[in-house]
Amino acid sequence: MGNFRFYKRLHIFPGLSINISKSGPSLTMGMRGAHVTVGRGGVRRTIGIPGTGIYYTSHTGYHSGYHSTHVETPTDPAEHRSAERKSVALVIGVLMIVCVVAGMIVGVIIGKN
């Protein structure tokens, strides 16, 4: 028997979108070929070659255990904080890149007028 799935992607501006699904909202930042998605389940980073179907995805965060019998053991709190800092730094970096690209696009549009 199948299951019901849905999602809706709202494009805020180029390089930034909000995704809404049954599992909850998430925020995607980046461009075609490289983006970061931050959601309830953690941070997912995806890099690929557009148009080829070749991509690499890494994920940090928590899983519900629903699809896995793997039991996570508590890690050192310092390691957990370090991973969180790296994720936050990555998200901030992507946001900065998106803002720079958006600024360049706006500059080109204004320059044409």
N, CA, C and O atoms as CSV, one atom per row, in Angstrom:
chain,resi,resn,atom,element,x,y,z
A,1,MET,N,N,0.840,-1.174,0.000
A,1,MET,CA,C,0.000,0.000,0.000
A,1,MET,C,C,0.890,1.244,0.000
A,1,MET,O,O,1.910,1.278,0.689
A,2,GLY,N,N,0.514,2.244,-0.756
A,2,GLY,CA,C,1.288,3.476,-0.848
A,2,GLY,C,C,1.014,4.416,0.311
A,2,GLY,O,O,0.162,4.158,1.160
A,3,ASN,N,N,1.742,5.487,0.325
A,3,ASN,CA,C,1.509,6.499,1.346
A,3,ASN,C,C,1.345,7.864,0.678
A,3,ASN,O,O,1.804,8.078,-0.444
A,4,PHE,N,N,0.698,8.763,1.370
A,4,PHE,CA,C,0.407,10.090,0.856
A,4,PHE,C,C,1.565,11.027,1.147
A,4,PHE,O,O,2.017,11.110,2.289
A,5,ARG,N,N,2.052,11.729,0.143
A,5,ARG,CA,C,3.127,12.703,0.308
A,5,ARG,C,C,2.739,13.994,-0.401
A,5,ARG,O,O,1.986,13.986,-1.375
A,6,PHE,N,N,3.263,15.092,0.102
A,6,PHE,CA,C,3.086,16.364,-0.590
A,6,PHE,C,C,4.181,17.326,-0.166
A,6,PHE,O,O,4.782,17.170,0.897
A,7,TYR,N,N,4.433,18.316,-1.002
A,7,TYR,CA,C,5.307,19.417,-0.620
A,7,TYR,C,C,4.974,20.614,-1.497
A,7,TYR,O,O,4.416,20.469,-2.585
A,8,LYS,N,N,5.315,21.771,-1.019
A,8,LYS,CA,C,5.134,23.012,-1.767
A,8,LYS,C,C,6.386,23.844,-1.570
A,8,LYS,O,O,6.832,24.037,-0.439
A,9,ARG,N,N,6.952,24.333,-2.648
A,9,ARG,CA,C,8.151,25.173,-2.586
A,9,ARG,C,C,7.756,26.599,-2.950
A,9,ARG,O,O,7.192,26.847,-4.016
A,10,LEU,N,N,8.057,27.524,-2.057
A,10,LEU,CA,C,7.778,28.939,-2.280
A,10,LEU,C,C,9.100,29.657,-2.521
A,10,LEU,O,O,9.946,29.713,-1.630
A,11,HIS,N,N,9.281,30.201,-3.711
A,11,HIS,CA,C,10.513,30.909,-4.047
A,11,HIS,C,C,10.415,32.337,-3.522
A,11,HIS,O,O,9.594,33.123,-3.995
A,12,ILE,N,N,11.250,32.668,-2.546
A,12,ILE,CA,C,11.258,33.998,-1.957
A,12,ILE,C,C,11.947,34.969,-2.908
A,12,ILE,O,O,11.372,35.998,-3.262
A,13,PHE,N,N,13.154,34.659,-3.320
A,13,PHE,CA,C,13.887,35.345,-4.373
A,13,PHE,C,C,14.931,34.366,-4.881
A,13,PHE,O,O,15.129,33.324,-4.256
A,14,PRO,N,N,15.602,34.651,-5.978
A,14,PRO,CA,C,16.554,33.670,-6.518
A,14,PRO,C,C,17.572,33.231,-5.474
A,14,PRO,O,O,18.263,34.052,-4.870
A,15,GLY,N,N,17.648,31.939,-5.279
A,15,GLY,CA,C,18.604,31.389,-4.327
A,15,GLY,C,C,18.046,31.143,-2.948
A,15,GLY,O,O,18.767,30.654,-2.078
A,16,LEU,N,N,16.770,31.467,-2.711
A,16,LEU,CA,C,16.173,31.265,-1.393
A,16,LEU,C,C,14.735,30.805,-1.547
A,16,LEU,O,O,13.929,31.469,-2.199
A,17,SER,N,N,14.416,29.664,-0.942
A,17,SER,CA,C,13.045,29.183,-1.005
A,17,SER,C,C,12.665,28.506,0.306
A,17,SER,O,O,13.511,27.999,1.042
A,18,ILE,N,N,11.368,28.517,0.567
A,18,ILE,CA,C,10.813,27.838,1.731
A,18,ILE,C,C,10.072,26.621,1.209
A,18,ILE,O,O,9.277,26.718,0.273
A,19,ASN,N,N,10.338,25.475,1.821
A,19,ASN,CA,C,9.704,24.232,1.437
A,19,ASN,C,C,8.737,23.832,2.540
A,19,ASN,O,O,9.095,23.851,3.718
A,20,ILE,N,N,7.519,23.473,2.169
A,20,ILE,CA,C,6.527,23.051,3.145
A,20,ILE,C,C,6.099,21.637,2.782
A,20,ILE,O,O,5.709,21.371,1.646
A,21,SER,N,N,6.175,20.723,3.761
A,21,SER,CA,C,5.782,19.345,3.508
A,21,SER,C,C,5.125,18.767,4.763
A,21,SER,O,O,5.019,19.430,5.795
A,22,LYS,N,N,4.694,17.532,4.644
A,22,LYS,CA,C,4.061,16.855,5.763
A,22,LYS,C,C,4.997,16.762,6.959
A,22,LYS,O,O,4.544,16.782,8.104
A,23,SER,N,N,6.300,16.661,6.705
A,23,SER,CA,C,7.264,16.517,7.797
A,23,SER,C,C,7.664,17.857,8.412
A,23,SER,O,O,8.397,17.882,9.401
A,24,GLY,N,N,7.195,18.971,7.844
A,24,GLY,CA,C,7.485,20.284,8.412
A,24,GLY,C,C,8.169,21.199,7.424
A,24,GLY,O,O,8.552,20.770,6.335
A,25,PRO,N,N,8.326,22.470,7.800
A,25,PRO,CA,C,8.943,23.437,6.895
A,25,PRO,C,C,10.466,23.325,6.886
A,25,PRO,O,O,11.070,22.838,7.841
A,26,SER,N,N,11.072,23.780,5.800
A,26,SER,CA,C,12.530,23.864,5.711
A,26,SER,C,C,12.882,25.049,4.830
A,26,SER,O,O,12.041,25.566,4.095
A,27,LEU,N,N,14.124,25.468,4.913
A,27,LEU,CA,C,14.611,26.613,4.161
A,27,LEU,C,C,15.766,26.139,3.289
A,27,LEU,O,O,16.705,25.516,3.786
A,28,THR,N,N,15.703,26.429,1.985
A,28,THR,CA,C,16.763,26.053,1.063
A,28,THR,C,C,17.440,27.300,0.545
A,28,THR,O,O,16.786,28.231,0.075
A,29,MET,N,N,18.792,27.310,0.639
A,29,MET,CA,C,19.584,28.439,0.171
A,29,MET,C,C,20.633,27.924,-0.801
A,29,MET,O,O,21.255,26.889,-0.561
A,30,GLY,N,N,20.827,28.632,-1.878
A,30,GLY,CA,C,21.849,28.241,-2.836
A,30,GLY,C,C,21.342,28.368,-4.248
A,30,GLY,O,O,20.328,29.011,-4.516
A,31,MET,N,N,22.070,27.742,-5.142
A,31,MET,CA,C,21.751,27.843,-6.552
A,31,MET,C,C,21.762,26.447,-7.162
A,31,MET,O,O,22.053,25.457,-6.490
A,32,ARG,N,N,21.445,26.393,-8.424
A,32,ARG,CA,C,21.466,25.116,-9.121
A,32,ARG,C,C,22.880,24.551,-9.046
A,32,ARG,O,O,23.842,25.212,-9.438
A,33,GLY,N,N,23.001,23.334,-8.543
A,33,GLY,CA,C,24.304,22.695,-8.442
A,33,GLY,C,C,24.886,22.704,-7.043
A,33,GLY,O,O,25.754,21.886,-6.736
A,34,ALA,N,N,24.427,23.617,-6.179
A,34,ALA,CA,C,24.941,23.668,-4.811
A,34,ALA,C,C,23.921,24.369,-3.924
A,34,ALA,O,O,23.622,25.546,-4.125
A,35,HIS,N,N,23.392,23.652,-2.951
A,35,HIS,CA,C,22.461,24.285,-2.032
A,35,HIS,C,C,22.499,23.619,-0.662
A,35,HIS,O,O,22.982,22.498,-0.501
A,36,VAL,N,N,21.977,24.344,0.313
A,36,VAL,CA,C,21.906,23.886,1.699
A,36,VAL,C,C,20.451,23.972,2.120
A,36,VAL,O,O,19.791,24.987,1.894
A,37,THR,N,N,19.952,22.906,2.733
A,37,THR,CA,C,18.592,22.891,3.244
A,37,THR,C,C,18.636,22.707,4.748
A,37,THR,O,O,19.258,21.770,5.249
A,38,VAL,N,N,17.975,23.601,5.468
A,38,VAL,CA,C,17.919,23.549,6.925
A,38,VAL,C,C,16.478,23.283,7.300
A,38,VAL,O,O,15.574,24.031,6.928
A,39,GLY,N,N,16.274,22.202,8.047
A,39,GLY,CA,C,14.926,21.845,8.455
A,39,GLY,C,C,14.914,21.184,9.815
A,39,GLY,O,O,15.923,21.157,10.521
A,40,ARG,N,N,13.763,20.653,10.171
A,40,ARG,CA,C,13.585,20.012,11.466
A,40,ARG,C,C,14.530,18.837,11.670
A,40,ARG,O,O,14.955,18.562,12.792
A,41,GLY,N,N,14.855,18.146,10.589
A,41,GLY,CA,C,15.706,16.967,10.689
A,41,GLY,C,C,17.195,17.264,10.678
A,41,GLY,O,O,18.000,16.347,10.842
A,42,GLY,N,N,17.585,18.517,10.489
A,42,GLY,CA,C,18.998,18.864,10.466
A,42,GLY,C,C,19.360,19.676,9.244
A,42,GLY,O,O,18.513,20.348,8.656
A,43,VAL,N,N,20.622,19.611,8.866
A,43,VAL,CA,C,21.149,20.386,7.736
A,43,VAL,C,C,21.602,19.408,6.655
A,43,VAL,O,O,22.357,18.474,6.925
A,44,ARG,N,N,21.132,19.634,5.430
A,44,ARG,CA,C,21.509,18.797,4.292
A,44,ARG,C,C,22.222,19.679,3.274
A,44,ARG,O,O,21.689,20.703,2.845
A,45,ARG,N,N,23.437,19.273,2.889
A,45,ARG,CA,C,24.223,19.997,1.905
A,45,ARG,C,C,24.311,19.146,0.640
A,45,ARG,O,O,24.647,17.963,0.698
A,46,THR,N,N,24.006,19.760,-0.499
A,46,THR,CA,C,24.008,19.036,-1.766
A,46,THR,C,C,24.843,19.790,-2.789
A,46,THR,O,O,24.666,20.991,-2.994
A,47,ILE,N,N,25.750,19.069,-3.424
A,47,ILE,CA,C,26.588,19.632,-4.487
A,47,ILE,C,C,26.513,18.663,-5.660
A,47,ILE,O,O,26.629,17.450,-5.485
A,48,GLY,N,N,26.317,19.213,-6.864
A,48,GLY,CA,C,26.214,18.347,-8.022
A,48,GLY,C,C,26.590,19.046,-9.297
A,48,GLY,O,O,26.901,20.237,-9.313
A,49,ILE,N,N,26.555,18.278,-10.374
A,49,ILE,CA,C,26.814,18.806,-11.704
A,49,ILE,C,C,25.455,18.931,-12.400
A,49,ILE,O,O,24.852,17.920,-12.761
A,50,PRO,N,N,24.970,20.161,-12.590
A,50,PRO,CA,C,23.632,20.358,-13.158
A,50,PRO,C,C,23.439,19.636,-14.485
A,50,PRO,O,O,24.311,19.645,-15.354
A,51,GLY,N,N,22.278,19.015,-14.615
A,51,GLY,CA,C,21.912,18.350,-15.862
A,51,GLY,C,C,22.426,16.935,-16.010
A,51,GLY,O,O,22.070,16.251,-16.970
A,52,THR,N,N,23.272,16.468,-15.065
A,52,THR,CA,C,23.842,15.133,-15.204
A,52,THR,C,C,23.204,14.105,-14.276
A,52,THR,O,O,23.273,12.903,-14.535
A,53,GLY,N,N,22.587,14.573,-13.205
A,53,GLY,CA,C,22.060,13.643,-12.207
A,53,GLY,C,C,23.125,13.185,-11.227
A,53,GLY,O,O,22.847,12.356,-10.361
A,54,ILE,N,N,24.339,13.706,-11.345
A,54,ILE,CA,C,25.434,13.355,-10.443
A,54,ILE,C,C,25.482,14.390,-9.331
A,54,ILE,O,O,25.621,15.587,-9.583
A,55,TYR,N,N,25.364,13.912,-8.100
A,55,TYR,CA,C,25.399,14.828,-6.976
A,55,TYR,C,C,25.883,14.106,-5.730
A,55,TYR,O,O,25.872,12.877,-5.655
A,56,TYR,N,N,26.305,14.894,-4.761
A,56,TYR,CA,C,26.736,14.371,-3.466
A,56,TYR,C,C,25.953,15.112,-2.391
A,56,TYR,O,O,25.850,16.338,-2.430
A,57,THR,N,N,25.405,14.378,-1.438
A,57,THR,CA,C,24.637,14.969,-0.359
A,57,THR,C,C,25.198,14.505,0.967
A,57,THR,O,O,25.476,13.320,1.154
A,58,SER,N,N,25.363,15.448,1.893
A,58,SER,CA,C,25.730,15.082,3.259
A,58,SER,C,C,24.677,15.649,4.190
A,58,SER,O,O,24.066,16.678,3.904
A,59,HIS,N,N,24.474,14.976,5.296
A,59,HIS,CA,C,23.407,15.347,6.219
A,59,HIS,C,C,23.929,15.305,7.635
A,59,HIS,O,O,24.586,14.340,8.026
A,60,THR,N,N,23.650,16.335,8.410
A,60,THR,CA,C,23.939,16.331,9.836
A,60,THR,C,C,22.649,16.658,10.554
A,60,THR,O,O,21.868,17.497,10.106
A,61,GLY,N,N,22.439,16.006,11.643
A,61,GLY,CA,C,21.219,16.246,12.407
A,61,GLY,C,C,20.754,14.960,13.044
A,61,GLY,O,O,21.534,14.038,13.286
A,62,TYR,N,N,19.492,14.923,13.304
A,62,TYR,CA,C,18.907,13.791,14.010
A,62,TYR,C,C,17.963,13.042,13.104
A,62,TYR,O,O,17.314,13.632,12.240
A,63,HIS,N,N,17.887,11.737,13.301
A,63,HIS,CA,C,16.879,10.972,12.584
A,63,HIS,C,C,15.876,10.468,13.606
A,63,HIS,O,O,16.184,10.328,14.790
A,64,SER,N,N,14.677,10.200,13.127
A,64,SER,CA,C,13.598,9.819,14.032
A,64,SER,C,C,13.718,8.377,14.495
A,64,SER,O,O,13.127,8.000,15.507
A,65,GLY,N,N,14.476,7.566,13.768
A,65,GLY,CA,C,14.555,6.152,14.098
A,65,GLY,C,C,13.432,5.372,13.457
A,65,GLY,O,O,13.379,4.149,13.592
A,66,TYR,N,N,12.533,6.044,12.763
A,66,TYR,CA,C,11.382,5.405,12.154
A,66,TYR,C,C,11.796,4.390,11.102
A,66,TYR,O,O,11.211,3.311,11.013
A,67,HIS,N,N,12.804,4.730,10.304
A,67,HIS,CA,C,13.235,3.838,9.225
A,67,HIS,C,C,14.501,3.068,9.568
A,67,HIS,O,O,15.028,2.347,8.721
A,68,SER,N,N,14.988,3.201,10.759
A,68,SER,CA,C,16.262,2.594,11.088
A,68,SER,C,C,16.227,2.015,12.495
A,68,SER,O,O,15.567,2.550,13.385
A,69,THR,N,N,16.938,0.927,12.679
A,69,THR,CA,C,17.038,0.364,14.018
A,69,THR,C,C,18.308,0.824,14.703
A,69,THR,O,O,18.602,0.426,15.831
A,70,HIS,N,N,19.067,1.676,14.001
A,70,HIS,CA,C,20.309,2.200,14.563
A,70,HIS,C,C,20.002,3.065,15.780
A,70,HIS,O,O,19.124,3.926,15.727
A,71,VAL,N,N,20.715,2.840,16.861
A,71,VAL,CA,C,20.534,3.628,18.070
A,71,VAL,C,C,21.739,4.544,18.208
A,71,VAL,O,O,22.881,4.089,18.268
A,72,GLU,N,N,21.466,5.839,18.258
A,72,GLU,CA,C,22.558,6.789,18.399
A,72,GLU,C,C,23.032,6.828,19.834
A,72,GLU,O,O,22.233,6.865,20.771
A,73,THR,N,N,24.333,6.819,19.991
A,73,THR,CA,C,24.900,6.931,21.329
A,73,THR,C,C,25.229,8.386,21.580
A,73,THR,O,O,25.594,9.106,20.651
A,74,PRO,N,N,25.107,8.830,22.815
A,74,PRO,CA,C,25.420,10.231,23.100
A,74,PRO,C,C,26.873,10.540,22.734
A,74,PRO,O,O,27.778,9.762,23.034
A,75,THR,N,N,27.078,11.672,22.089
A,75,THR,CA,C,28.423,12.083,21.720
A,75,THR,C,C,28.925,13.110,22.719
A,75,THR,O,O,28.183,13.609,23.565
A,76,ASP,N,N,30.176,13.401,22.594
A,76,ASP,CA,C,30.786,14.422,23.429
A,76,ASP,C,C,30.119,15.766,23.103
A,76,ASP,O,O,30.031,16.130,21.930
A,77,PRO,N,N,29.646,16.511,24.116
A,77,PRO,CA,C,28.980,17.789,23.842
A,77,PRO,C,C,29.847,18.766,23.049
A,77,PRO,O,O,29.328,19.563,22.268
A,78,ALA,N,N,31.154,18.708,23.243
A,78,ALA,CA,C,32.048,19.605,22.504
A,78,ALA,C,C,32.013,19.282,21.011
A,78,ALA,O,O,32.047,20.194,20.185
A,79,GLU,N,N,31.946,18.002,20.654
A,79,GLU,CA,C,31.859,17.597,19.247
A,79,GLU,C,C,30.538,18.064,18.649
A,79,GLU,O,O,30.496,18.512,17.503
A,80,HIS,N,N,29.463,17.960,19.422
A,80,HIS,CA,C,28.145,18.377,18.950
A,80,HIS,C,C,28.131,19.884,18.692
A,80,HIS,O,O,27.599,20.328,17.675
A,81,ARG,N,N,28.703,20.667,19.593
A,81,ARG,CA,C,28.759,22.123,19.418
A,81,ARG,C,C,29.606,22.480,18.208
A,81,ARG,O,O,29.273,23.405,17.466
A,82,SER,N,N,30.712,21.744,18.002
A,82,SER,CA,C,31.579,22.005,16.865
A,82,SER,C,C,30.839,21.759,15.549
A,82,SER,O,O,30.959,22.550,14.614
A,83,ALA,N,N,30.077,20.672,15.474
A,83,ALA,CA,C,29.304,20.367,14.272
A,83,ALA,C,C,28.238,21.426,14.039
A,83,ALA,O,O,27.991,21.818,12.899
A,84,GLU,N,N,27.603,21.891,15.113
A,84,GLU,CA,C,26.593,22.941,14.975
A,84,GLU,C,C,27.224,24.229,14.458
A,84,GLU,O,O,26.651,24.904,13.603
A,85,ARG,N,N,28.389,24.567,14.969
A,85,ARG,CA,C,29.072,25.787,14.520
A,85,ARG,C,C,29.420,25.698,13.040
A,85,ARG,O,O,29.264,26.671,12.303
A,86,LYS,N,N,29.895,24.528,12.604
A,86,LYS,CA,C,30.236,24.354,11.196
A,86,LYS,C,C,28.991,24.506,10.325
A,86,LYS,O,O,29.043,25.132,9.266
A,87,SER,N,N,27.873,23.935,10.770
A,87,SER,CA,C,26.637,24.045,10.007
A,87,SER,C,C,26.165,25.482,9.934
A,87,SER,O,O,25.756,25.950,8.872
A,88,VAL,N,N,26.217,26.183,11.049
A,88,VAL,CA,C,25.800,27.585,11.070
A,88,VAL,C,C,26.717,28.413,10.173
A,88,VAL,O,O,26.244,29.273,9.431
A,89,ALA,N,N,28.017,28.161,10.236
A,89,ALA,CA,C,28.966,28.892,9.394
A,89,ALA,C,C,28.676,28.629,7.918
A,89,ALA,O,O,28.753,29.547,7.103
A,90,LEU,N,N,28.346,27.398,7.568
A,90,LEU,CA,C,28.028,27.067,6.187
A,90,LEU,C,C,26.775,27.798,5.728
A,90,LEU,O,O,26.743,28.354,4.630
A,91,VAL,N,N,25.751,27.799,6.560
A,91,VAL,CA,C,24.500,28.480,6.212
A,91,VAL,C,C,24.750,29.978,6.046
A,91,VAL,O,O,24.245,30.584,5.101
A,92,ILE,N,N,25.516,30.578,6.944
A,92,ILE,CA,C,25.824,32.001,6.845
A,92,ILE,C,C,26.615,32.284,5.566
A,92,ILE,O,O,26.357,33.276,4.884
A,93,GLY,N,N,27.566,31.428,5.243
A,93,GLY,CA,C,28.343,31.589,4.017
A,93,GLY,C,C,27.470,31.538,2.772
A,93,GLY,O,O,27.619,32.353,1.862
A,94,VAL,N,N,26.555,30.568,2.741
A,94,VAL,CA,C,25.655,30.451,1.586
A,94,VAL,C,C,24.758,31.682,1.504
A,94,VAL,O,O,24.529,32.209,0.416
A,95,LEU,N,N,24.247,32.145,2.651
A,95,LEU,CA,C,23.412,33.347,2.649
A,95,LEU,C,C,24.175,34.557,2.123
A,95,LEU,O,O,23.627,35.367,1.376
A,96,MET,N,N,25.437,34.676,2.515
A,96,MET,CA,C,26.249,35.793,2.032
A,96,MET,C,C,26.421,35.724,0.522
A,96,MET,O,O,26.318,36.741,-0.165
A,97,ILE,N,N,26.682,34.530,0.005
A,97,ILE,CA,C,26.837,34.358,-1.444
A,97,ILE,C,C,25.537,34.714,-2.159
A,97,ILE,O,O,25.553,35.399,-3.182
A,98,VAL,N,N,24.406,34.244,-1.616
A,98,VAL,CA,C,23.108,34.535,-2.220
A,98,VAL,C,C,22.859,36.041,-2.232
A,98,VAL,O,O,22.378,36.583,-3.227
A,99,CYS,N,N,23.184,36.716,-1.133
A,99,CYS,CA,C,22.990,38.170,-1.053
A,99,CYS,C,C,23.873,38.905,-2.064
A,99,CYS,O,O,23.428,39.865,-2.694
A,100,VAL,N,N,25.109,38.461,-2.219
A,100,VAL,CA,C,26.008,39.093,-3.184
A,100,VAL,C,C,25.475,38.905,-4.604
A,100,VAL,O,O,25.456,39.849,-5.393
A,101,VAL,N,N,25.047,37.693,-4.925
A,101,VAL,CA,C,24.509,37.422,-6.262
A,101,VAL,C,C,23.243,38.235,-6.490
A,101,VAL,O,O,23.059,38.806,-7.565
A,102,ALA,N,N,22.357,38.294,-5.477
A,102,ALA,CA,C,21.131,39.081,-5.615
A,102,ALA,C,C,21.473,40.557,-5.820
A,102,ALA,O,O,20.831,41.230,-6.626
A,103,GLY,N,N,22.467,41.062,-5.107
A,103,GLY,CA,C,22.897,42.446,-5.274
A,103,GLY,C,C,23.428,42.709,-6.667
A,103,GLY,O,O,23.179,43.764,-7.251
A,104,MET,N,N,24.165,41.737,-7.200
A,104,MET,CA,C,24.696,41.889,-8.557
A,104,MET,C,C,23.557,41.924,-9.577
A,104,MET,O,O,23.586,42.708,-10.526
A,105,ILE,N,N,22.565,41.074,-9.374
A,105,ILE,CA,C,21.421,41.031,-10.291
A,105,ILE,C,C,20.662,42.353,-10.238
A,105,ILE,O,O,20.307,42.910,-11.276
A,106,VAL,N,N,20.418,42.849,-9.040
A,106,VAL,CA,C,19.726,44.128,-8.890
A,106,VAL,C,C,20.554,45.245,-9.529
A,106,VAL,O,O,19.994,46.124,-10.184
A,107,GLY,N,N,21.866,45.225,-9.351
A,107,GLY,CA,C,22.734,46.233,-9.963
A,107,GLY,C,C,22.663,46.218,-11.468
A,107,GLY,O,O,22.665,47.270,-12.106
A,108,VAL,N,N,22.600,45.025,-12.046
A,108,VAL,CA,C,22.490,44.912,-13.503
A,108,VAL,C,C,21.144,45.440,-13.973
A,108,VAL,O,O,21.065,46.137,-14.985
A,109,ILE,N,N,20.084,45.110,-13.240
A,109,ILE,CA,C,18.748,45.572,-13.623
A,109,ILE,C,C,18.660,47.085,-13.528
A,109,ILE,O,O,18.115,47.730,-14.424
A,110,ILE,N,N,19.191,47.663,-12.451
A,110,ILE,CA,C,19.153,49.105,-12.283
A,110,ILE,C,C,20.030,49.787,-13.335
A,110,ILE,O,O,19.685,50.856,-13.838
A,111,GLY,N,N,21.153,49.171,-13.662
A,111,GLY,CA,C,22.056,49.734,-14.652
A,111,GLY,C,C,21.448,49.796,-16.046
A,111,GLY,O,O,21.838,50.644,-16.849
A,112,LYS,N,N,20.494,48.907,-16.348
A,112,LYS,CA,C,19.844,48.902,-17.671
A,112,LYS,C,C,18.866,50.037,-17.812
A,112,LYS,O,O,18.572,50.456,-18.932
A,113,ASN,N,N,18.351,50.550,-16.709
A,113,ASN,CA,C,17.330,51.619,-16.761
A,113,ASN,C,C,17.938,52.942,-16.936
A,113,ASN,O,O,17.227,53.944,-16.999
